[in-house]
């Protein structure tokens, strides 16, 4: 079933703040097999000029869809989650995420299109601190296999 | 806050040393837990086959994370990543054995930008398949 184009342009309210913890960064770094000390060792991170341990570049995937995630399960959109695979992903950074950050996300559905037999949807999420400082912008493009068929 | 690679020392066309990263089922289980993505196609063979996949496949974001690790290891500072984007062009199929799959990553300096920034073009393969396309990272060098 084709996705409902009326959802393009919809912006979802800011999420509740996500608190970035050292433990979550450590768990994520372990899961991707990355032993970089800046992800684990606060002193090493501070020596490199950061307030605390920083997170790997792809870490914002953990929280970036906390705003707008409900759109994916909204029956009005018509998305069959069982057929969804990840199409594209992009992160634009102002600065790296670090432990101690309290982040809020505002998500917008920027595009829904058909590509062959598939439906393709892009969600942009602006990530800021609770104080309003911009940290990064993420672009998450998902593909519903066979959605257009 | 400082990349160990100096802008003046890199040239367009320069190739970064290639690296291989292994991925086994346990890595996908760990990644599911750490990322919160519990989609069954990443750990349940029965479910993966039911929805038409050849076997369990790696999270696209796991593969992207390996490309990220590759480029941050080169740059010397993960905080030097200004922009990082990929397209997931093929699946990384992860069989339930002791070997799993291998993700091979290579990179090349595609462009030198202003403010000591460079564009690194990344290639990631698993077996014969090119698993990332349009993969590029903008890195702030020193």
Interface residues (C-beta under 8 A of the other chain):
Chain A: X24 X27 X28 X30 X31 X32 X33 X34 X36 X38 X39 X48 X49 X50 X54 X56 X57 X58 X61 X62 X81 X82 X83 X84 X85 X86 X87 X88 X89 X90 X91 X92 X93 X95 X96 X139 X145
Chain B: X1 X2 X21 X27 X30 X31 X33 X34 X35 X36 X37 X39 X41 X51 X52 X59 X60 X61 X62 X64 X65 X66 X68 X69 X72 X73 X77 X78 X79 X81 X82 X83 X84 X85 X86 X87 X88 X91 X134 X137
